[in-house]
Each structure stands twice: as structure tokens, then as C-alpha cells.
Amino acid sequence: MSGYRLRGQYREKQTGFDMSFSQARQSIFIISLIVAAISWLAESLLHFAILDHGQAFELIPSDTNELWMRTVIFSLIVIFGIYVQIYANNKMDVEEEKMRTLKATMNTVEDRLGNTLSGIKLLLAGAEKSKLVNDDTHQRVTILIDDAFEDLRKLSSIEEIREKERLKDIYYLEIENK
């Protein structure tokens, strides 16, 4: 199983189980280790308080059956934690890939539409010099173009995908930075 992960602005290929200890990528696994250790300690305390009447406290039991059972329970908790962590990491990889694709798309759109809008501005300036459009029309079109440039800049610098529903089953990206 392989995927890509963002590190700064660079992409790094990852394969198999990722052992880097970033908090988001390892938090569930670490929690499973802590829960497994607490489970082991609780089982030891339970045996000491209830079942071992007067014997010394044993963190690692001398009875092989008891040791085997605690090891199985500990292992099941840790394996489940690893499984859930891999699932969560894969979900984060998908979200990162979506964001990377969205950013690449928005950068391309900004570049192409920006060039088109700049061309329209140049044509408008030429039309104004030739007196083909009046000052009021020139100002209104320039404001519309500048607003479009600003929206393109916001879309190309998006950091989080927020959608809003306009019509049934039609969604738009929320471009206001909040």
C-alpha cells in the first residue's frame, strides 16, 4: 500500500506502515498502546486485589496461562489500534490528494483566466482610448475584472475545502477566508 504525503510544499512517497511520529499520523496507535498498557496494569491489580489473596503483586504473572491471556488481549488492542490508524492515515491521504488536486486545478484556472482577464483589460483600455466605451462603463468593467482576480486569488490559495449547497445536489466552494 503506498501513497503520498505533503511535507511543506514537497511531496514524499510513503510505502507501507509509516513510522514517522507526527501526532496526526500516530495518535490512534499511541492511544492503543496506552490503553493496552492500562488494561495490563488493571488486570494485574485485579488479580492482586481479588484473586491472589495475600500473594505479592506481579506485573508480569508467573502463571503461563495468565501471561498468555494478557498478551493476547494486549496484542488485540494494539493490532486494532494499528488497523484504525492505517485506516485514518489512508483517509488523510485521500483528503490531502483532494486538496492537492484542487490547488493544482485552481492554480491552473487562475493562470488561464488571469491571462484572459488581463487581455480583456488591455482591450478595454484600447477601447477607452479610441472612445468606444465611456468612463463609467470602463470603471464598471474594471471593477468586475478586479473582483474576479480577487476571487481567483482566494481560490488558488485555499487551505481548507468548505462547501455550501446552493441547489439540491449542487455544491460550491466557500471562498471567503474566515
PyMOL commands that set and color helices and strands:
alter all, ss='L'
color gray80, all
select helices_A, chain A and resi 23-51+64-129+135-156
alter helices_A, ss='H'
color red, helices_A
select strands_A, chain A and resi 2-7+10-15+163-167+170-173
alter strands_A, ss='S'
color yellow, strands_A
deselect
rebuild
show_as cartoon
